[in-house]
Amino acid sequence: MILKSAVKLLGSLFNLILTLILVVLFIVFFFWIPMDLTTKSTWIYSSSMQTLAALIALLPISYGYYISNIDDEIKKRMDSYIIDRIKQDVYYDMMFVILYFIFVIILNLVSFFINYSDNFVLVIALLTIEGIGLMALYIYRLFNPNKVKEILKEFDTSDEINKNQKQISLDVFITEYLKLETQVKDFISNENDNELVDKLPLYDIIDNFSKDFNEIQENYDLFKEIIFHRNNLIHNYNDTVVDFNKYQKMIELQEMFEKWNTMFVQKRIFGNVVKIRNTIETVLKEYKNDYQNRELSQGELPENFKDDIVSLLSSYFVSDYYYSNNYDEAKDIDFEIVQNNYSERRILGIDIKSISKKNYTQISTSFFKRMSKRFMYLVLINFDPDSKLFLIQYNTKENELKTFSV
């Protein structure tokens, strides 16, 4: 890595121009303007070593200051791999500059043991100037505003873009990326504390949890490929287009984790809608059998009937994997069950009404149309004063509407 930093620093346009100037100066002084440096040699050697030693002392200080600031600022908006790479590059740049300084200082010390000439003194002077130039270049690279963009381009090894590929906008790509991130966070938090993933970006989640979840480990390289492309798109969008192949891979991952999350609900929470139906049926039967509700047989309902039914529903729907909200907390529905994971998926929504049969169809159609995208399962409970029965309508996994009465 130090060799790579050396190539970058020595091969930079700034350093090549500086080196050319120094070579020209050496030739000029060597062939056309001979200088008697013998009397000044001690001063040149001493000044060179003192200058380079002072710069060596400043380098770790500048590095430490830079690292502390980058942790505070960039970490808030960058994935950890970018920060790690920046730190690594800056460290190896610093080490090369320090090694160069030490090399020149050793040459200075060698002068005490040989019969030096004016040319040797001139070389030491020019090498010292070159070292100061490298120090200036190191500082520039330290605060280079394009450094992050260069790193992102390096990590994003996109396939050759087909000109005939389907065009995907950045907004669409980012929207689907956030959906993938949510699905992965849900997957991890289904049986774990939400705080494990709440504030972690997708890159850190993949790095931290790949060893704990085989599903993530098996797709580790694919995740990294998508993350690198996403970051490069955001910061280098003018020079980069959305890779449709990567977009398709991201959609496949998203659908895969969404399927696993749905399977978790079916396995650990509600195996099917029949379990929900049976529980609601039990709740309503208990409510009707309550001696305080004997007037139901006359088609009348207590004023607080909705409160009582919601209270019973809350006592029956209990699990470590979800929690329930009543109409005060749910706002747009009378009773809901929310999964206890990152996105707090709304699994079941129940609305309770007491309307006549002639108005029921219109209200029911509107309810299921309006709420179908908000809940995995929907139930409408209606007490029909005419039949003196509770009519319950619910949607199945296949989005079929079924009805039964209690």
C-alpha positions as CSV (number, residue, x, y, z in Angstrom):
1,M,0.0,0.0,0.0
2,I,2.9,2.4,0.7
3,L,4.2,1.6,-2.8
4,K,0.8,2.4,-4.3
5,S,0.8,5.8,-2.4
6,A,4.3,6.4,-3.6
7,V,3.3,5.9,-7.2
8,K,0.3,8.2,-6.8
9,L,2.3,11.0,-5.1
10,L,5.4,10.8,-7.3
11,G,3.3,10.3,-10.5
12,S,1.0,13.2,-9.8
13,L,1.1,16.1,-12.2
14,F,2.1,18.5,-9.5
15,N,5.1,16.3,-8.5
16,L,6.2,15.7,-12.1
17,I,6.3,19.4,-12.8
18,L,8.1,20.1,-9.6
19,T,10.7,17.3,-10.3
20,L,11.2,18.7,-13.9
21,I,11.8,22.1,-12.5
22,L,14.4,20.8,-10.0
23,V,16.1,18.7,-12.7
24,V,16.4,21.8,-14.8
25,L,17.8,23.8,-11.9
26,F,20.3,21.1,-11.2
27,I,21.5,21.1,-14.9
28,V,21.6,24.9,-14.9
29,F,23.7,25.1,-11.8
30,F,25.9,22.2,-12.8
31,F,26.7,23.3,-16.3
32,W,26.2,27.0,-16.6
33,I,26.1,28.7,-13.2
34,P,28.7,26.9,-11.0
35,M,28.3,27.8,-7.4
36,D,30.8,27.5,-4.5
37,L,28.6,25.7,-2.0
38,T,31.4,24.3,0.1
39,T,31.3,27.2,2.5
40,K,27.6,26.8,2.8
41,S,27.4,23.1,3.0
42,T,27.2,22.9,6.8
43,W,24.3,25.3,6.8
44,I,22.5,23.5,4.0
45,Y,22.9,20.1,5.7
46,S,21.8,21.4,9.1
47,S,18.8,23.4,7.6
48,S,17.7,20.4,5.5
49,M,17.6,18.0,8.5
50,Q,15.9,20.5,10.8
51,T,13.3,21.4,8.2
52,L,12.5,17.7,7.4
53,A,12.5,16.7,11.1
54,A,10.0,19.5,11.9
55,L,7.8,18.4,9.0
56,I,8.0,14.8,10.3
57,A,6.7,15.9,13.6
58,L,3.8,17.9,12.0
59,L,2.6,15.0,9.8
60,P,1.2,12.8,12.6
61,I,-0.5,15.8,14.2
62,S,-2.2,16.7,10.9
63,Y,-3.2,13.1,10.4
64,G,-4.7,12.9,13.9
65,Y,-6.6,16.1,13.4
66,Y,-7.9,15.0,10.1
67,I,-9.1,11.6,11.4
68,S,-10.9,13.1,14.3
69,N,-12.8,15.5,12.0
70,I,-13.6,12.9,9.4
71,D,-15.1,10.7,12.1
72,D,-17.4,13.5,13.2
73,E,-18.5,14.9,9.8
74,I,-18.3,12.2,7.1
75,K,-19.4,9.3,9.3
76,K,-22.9,11.0,9.5
77,R,-23.4,10.7,5.7
78,M,-20.9,8.0,4.5
79,D,-20.7,4.2,4.8
80,S,-17.9,2.9,6.9
81,Y,-16.0,1.4,4.0
82,I,-15.5,4.9,2.5
83,I,-14.2,6.2,5.8
84,D,-11.9,3.2,6.3
85,R,-10.5,3.7,2.8
86,I,-9.9,7.4,3.3
87,K,-8.1,6.7,6.5
88,Q,-6.0,4.0,4.9
89,D,-5.0,6.2,1.9
90,V,-4.1,9.2,4.1
91,Y,-2.1,6.9,6.5
92,Y,0.0,5.4,3.7
93,D,0.5,8.8,2.0
94,M,1.8,10.1,5.3
95,M,4.1,7.1,5.8
96,F,5.6,7.5,2.4
97,V,6.3,11.2,2.9
98,I,7.9,10.3,6.3
99,L,10.1,7.6,4.7
100,Y,11.2,10.0,2.0
101,F,12.1,12.6,4.7
102,I,14.1,10.0,6.6
103,F,15.9,9.0,3.4
104,V,17.0,12.6,2.8
105,I,18.0,13.0,6.4
106,I,20.2,9.8,6.1
107,L,21.8,11.2,3.0
108,N,22.6,14.3,5.0
109,L,24.2,12.2,7.7
110,V,26.2,10.3,5.1
111,S,27.8,13.6,4.2
112,F,29.7,13.6,7.5
113,F,31.6,10.4,6.5
114,I,32.5,11.2,2.8
115,N,34.3,13.9,1.0
116,Y,31.3,15.7,-0.4
117,S,31.3,18.0,-3.4
118,D,29.3,21.0,-4.5
119,N,27.1,18.7,-6.6
120,F,26.3,16.5,-3.6
121,V,25.3,19.6,-1.6
122,L,23.1,20.7,-4.5
123,V,21.4,17.3,-4.7
124,I,20.6,17.5,-1.0
125,A,19.2,21.0,-1.4
126,L,17.0,19.9,-4.3
127,L,15.8,16.7,-2.6
128,T,14.8,18.9,0.4
129,I,12.8,21.1,-1.8
130,E,11.2,18.0,-3.4
131,G,10.3,16.8,0.2
132,I,8.6,20.2,0.9
133,G,6.7,19.8,-2.4
134,L,5.6,16.3,-1.4
135,M,4.4,17.7,2.0
136,A,2.4,20.3,0.1
137,L,0.9,17.6,-2.1
138,Y,0.1,15.4,0.9
139,I,-1.8,18.4,2.5
140,Y,-3.7,18.9,-0.8
141,R,-4.7,15.3,-1.1
142,L,-5.7,15.4,2.6
143,F,-8.4,18.0,1.8
144,N,-9.1,17.1,-1.8
145,P,-12.9,17.6,-2.3
146,N,-12.9,14.9,-5.1
147,K,-11.3,12.2,-3.0
148,V,-14.6,10.6,-2.0
149,K,-15.8,10.6,-5.5
150,E,-12.6,8.9,-6.7
151,I,-13.0,6.2,-4.1
152,L,-16.6,5.6,-5.0
153,K,-15.7,5.2,-8.7
154,E,-13.0,2.7,-7.7
155,F,-15.4,0.5,-5.7
156,D,-18.2,0.5,-8.2
157,T,-17.1,-2.0,-10.8
158,S,-20.1,-1.7,-13.1
159,D,-20.6,-4.0,-16.1
160,E,-20.3,-2.5,-19.5
161,I,-23.5,-0.4,-20.0
162,N,-25.7,-1.5,-22.9
163,K,-26.9,1.5,-24.7
164,N,-30.2,-0.3,-25.4
165,Q,-30.8,-1.2,-21.8
166,K,-34.0,0.1,-20.1
167,Q,-33.4,3.5,-18.5
168,I,-33.9,3.7,-14.8
169,S,-33.9,7.1,-13.0
170,L,-31.9,7.8,-9.9
171,D,-35.1,8.5,-7.9
172,V,-36.5,5.1,-8.8
173,F,-33.2,3.3,-8.0
174,I,-32.9,5.0,-4.6
175,T,-36.6,4.3,-3.8
176,E,-36.1,0.6,-4.4
177,Y,-32.8,0.7,-2.5
178,L,-34.5,2.1,0.6
179,K,-37.2,-0.6,0.3
180,L,-34.5,-3.3,0.2
181,E,-32.8,-1.7,3.3
182,T,-36.2,-1.8,5.1
183,Q,-36.8,-5.4,4.2
184,V,-33.3,-6.4,5.4
185,K,-33.8,-4.5,8.7
186,D,-37.2,-6.1,9.2
187,F,-35.6,-9.5,8.5
188,I,-33.0,-9.0,11.2
189,S,-35.4,-7.4,13.8
190,N,-38.2,-9.9,13.4
191,E,-36.8,-11.8,16.4
192,N,-34.2,-9.3,17.6
193,D,-34.1,-5.9,19.2
194,N,-35.0,-3.2,16.7
195,E,-32.2,-1.0,18.1
196,L,-29.6,-3.3,16.6
197,V,-30.4,-2.0,13.1
198,D,-32.3,1.3,13.6
199,K,-29.5,3.7,12.8
200,L,-27.2,1.4,10.8
201,P,-26.8,1.9,7.1
202,L,-27.2,-1.1,4.9
203,Y,-23.4,-1.5,4.3
204,D,-22.7,-1.8,8.1
205,I,-25.7,-4.2,8.5
206,I,-24.3,-6.5,5.9
207,D,-20.8,-6.4,7.4
208,N,-22.0,-6.8,11.0
209,F,-24.7,-9.5,10.6
210,S,-23.5,-11.5,7.6
211,K,-22.0,-14.1,10.0
212,D,-25.2,-14.4,12.0
213,F,-27.6,-14.8,9.1
214,N,-27.0,-17.3,6.3
215,E,-29.4,-15.5,4.0
216,I,-27.2,-12.4,4.2
217,Q,-24.0,-14.3,4.0
218,E,-25.1,-16.1,0.8
219,N,-25.8,-12.8,-0.9
220,Y,-22.9,-10.8,0.7
221,D,-21.1,-10.0,-2.6
222,L,-24.3,-9.1,-4.3
223,F,-25.2,-6.7,-1.5
224,K,-21.8,-5.0,-1.7
225,E,-22.1,-4.7,-5.5
226,I,-25.5,-2.9,-5.1
227,I,-24.3,-0.7,-2.3
228,F,-21.2,0.4,-4.1
229,H,-23.3,1.3,-7.2
230,R,-25.8,3.2,-5.1
231,N,-23.1,5.3,-3.4
232,N,-21.4,6.0,-6.7
233,L,-24.7,7.1,-8.3
234,I,-25.4,9.6,-5.6
235,H,-22.0,11.3,-5.6
236,N,-21.1,10.9,-9.3
237,Y,-24.5,11.0,-11.0
238,N,-23.3,13.3,-13.7
239,D,-20.6,10.7,-14.7
240,T,-22.6,7.6,-14.0
241,V,-25.9,6.0,-15.1
242,V,-28.0,3.4,-13.4
243,D,-26.9,-0.1,-14.3
244,F,-30.1,-1.9,-15.2
245,N,-28.5,-5.3,-14.3
246,K,-27.7,-4.1,-10.8
247,Y,-31.2,-2.7,-10.6
248,Q,-32.7,-6.1,-11.4
249,K,-30.5,-7.8,-8.9
250,M,-31.6,-5.3,-6.3
251,I,-35.3,-6.0,-7.0
252,E,-34.7,-9.8,-6.8
253,L,-33.1,-9.3,-3.4
254,Q,-35.9,-7.1,-2.2
255,E,-38.5,-9.7,-3.2
256,M,-36.5,-12.5,-1.6
257,F,-36.4,-10.8,1.8
258,E,-40.0,-9.6,1.5
259,K,-41.0,-13.2,1.0
260,W,-38.9,-14.3,4.1
261,N,-40.6,-11.6,6.2
262,T,-44.0,-12.7,5.1
263,M,-43.1,-16.3,5.9
264,F,-42.1,-15.2,9.4
265,V,-45.5,-13.7,10.0
266,Q,-47.2,-16.8,8.8
267,K,-45.0,-19.1,10.8
268,R,-44.7,-17.2,14.1
269,I,-47.8,-14.8,14.2
270,F,-50.7,-15.8,12.0
271,G,-50.4,-19.1,10.1
272,N,-53.4,-18.1,8.1
273,V,-56.5,-15.9,8.2
274,V,-58.5,-18.7,9.8
275,K,-56.7,-18.1,13.1
276,I,-57.7,-14.4,13.0
277,R,-61.3,-15.4,12.2
278,N,-61.5,-17.9,15.0
279,T,-60.2,-15.4,17.5
280,I,-62.6,-12.7,16.5
281,E,-65.5,-15.1,16.6
282,T,-64.5,-16.1,20.2
283,V,-64.3,-12.4,21.2
284,L,-67.8,-11.6,19.8
285,K,-69.4,-14.6,21.3
286,E,-67.9,-13.7,24.7
287,Y,-69.2,-10.1,24.2
288,K,-72.7,-11.3,23.3
289,N,-72.8,-13.8,26.3
290,D,-72.0,-11.1,28.7
291,Y,-75.0,-10.5,31.0
292,Q,-74.5,-6.7,30.6
293,N,-75.3,-7.0,26.8
294,R,-78.6,-8.9,27.0
295,E,-80.2,-6.0,25.1
296,L,-78.4,-7.2,21.9
297,S,-81.2,-9.6,21.4
298,Q,-83.5,-6.6,20.9
299,G,-81.2,-5.1,18.4
300,E,-79.7,-2.5,20.7
301,L,-76.1,-1.8,21.5
302,P,-74.6,-0.1,24.6
303,E,-73.0,3.2,23.8
304,N,-69.6,1.9,24.8
305,F,-69.9,-1.3,22.7
306,K,-66.8,-0.4,20.6
307,D,-64.7,0.2,23.7
308,D,-65.7,-3.2,25.1
309,I,-65.0,-5.1,21.9
310,V,-61.6,-3.4,21.4
311,S,-60.7,-4.2,25.0
312,L,-61.5,-7.9,24.5
313,L,-59.6,-8.0,21.2
314,S,-56.5,-6.5,23.1
315,S,-56.7,-9.3,25.7
316,Y,-56.9,-12.1,23.0
317,F,-54.3,-10.8,20.6
318,V,-51.1,-11.0,22.7
319,S,-47.7,-11.9,21.5
320,D,-44.0,-11.0,21.9
321,Y,-43.9,-10.5,18.1
322,Y,-46.4,-7.7,17.9
323,Y,-48.4,-5.1,19.9
324,S,-51.9,-3.7,19.5
325,N,-53.3,-0.2,19.2
326,N,-56.8,1.0,19.8
327,Y,-58.6,3.8,17.8
328,D,-56.9,6.5,19.8
329,E,-53.4,5.4,18.7
330,A,-54.2,3.8,15.4
331,K,-56.1,6.9,14.2
332,D,-57.5,5.6,10.9
333,I,-58.9,2.3,12.3
334,D,-60.5,1.0,15.5
335,F,-58.0,-1.8,16.3
336,E,-54.7,-2.7,14.8
337,I,-51.9,-5.2,15.3
338,V,-48.4,-3.9,14.6
339,Q,-45.4,-6.2,14.2
340,N,-42.6,-5.5,16.7
341,N,-39.8,-5.0,14.1
342,Y,-37.9,-2.2,12.4
343,S,-40.7,-0.9,10.0
344,E,-43.5,-1.7,12.5
345,R,-45.5,-3.5,9.8
346,R,-49.2,-3.2,10.2
347,I,-50.4,-6.8,10.1
348,L,-54.1,-6.7,11.1
349,G,-56.6,-3.9,10.9
350,I,-60.1,-4.2,12.4
351,D,-62.9,-1.6,12.1
352,I,-66.1,-1.8,14.1
353,K,-69.4,-0.4,13.0
354,S,-73.2,-0.6,13.6
355,I,-75.0,0.3,10.3
356,S,-78.0,-1.1,8.5
357,K,-77.6,-3.7,5.8
358,K,-78.6,-1.4,3.0
359,N,-75.6,0.9,3.7
360,Y,-73.2,-1.8,4.5
361,T,-72.1,-2.8,1.0
362,Q,-71.1,0.7,0.0
363,I,-69.1,1.3,3.3
364,S,-67.5,-2.2,3.1
365,T,-66.3,-1.6,-0.4
366,S,-64.8,1.7,0.4
367,F,-63.2,0.4,3.6
368,F,-61.3,-2.5,1.9
369,K,-60.3,-0.4,-1.1
370,R,-58.9,2.3,1.2
371,M,-57.1,0.1,3.7
372,S,-55.9,-2.8,1.6
373,K,-52.4,-1.4,1.0
374,R,-51.9,-0.5,4.7
375,F,-52.6,-3.9,6.3
376,M,-51.7,-7.5,5.6
377,Y,-55.1,-8.6,6.8
378,L,-58.3,-6.5,7.1
379,V,-61.5,-7.2,9.0
380,L,-64.8,-5.3,9.2
381,I,-67.1,-6.0,12.1
382,N,-70.6,-4.7,11.8
383,F,-73.6,-5.2,14.1
384,D,-76.8,-5.3,12.0
385,P,-79.7,-4.1,14.1
386,D,-82.2,-5.8,11.8
387,S,-80.8,-9.3,12.0
388,K,-79.4,-8.7,15.5
389,L,-76.1,-10.3,14.4
390,F,-72.5,-9.3,14.0
391,L,-71.5,-9.6,10.4
392,I,-67.8,-10.1,9.9
393,Q,-66.1,-9.5,6.5
394,Y,-62.4,-10.2,6.0
395,N,-59.8,-10.5,3.2
396,T,-57.8,-13.7,2.6
397,K,-54.2,-14.0,1.5
398,E,-55.5,-14.2,-2.1
399,N,-57.4,-10.9,-1.5
400,E,-60.8,-12.7,-1.6
401,L,-63.5,-11.2,0.6
402,K,-65.3,-13.7,2.9
403,T,-68.2,-13.1,5.4
404,F,-69.5,-14.9,8.4
405,S,-71.9,-14.0,11.2
406,V,-72.0,-14.3,15.0
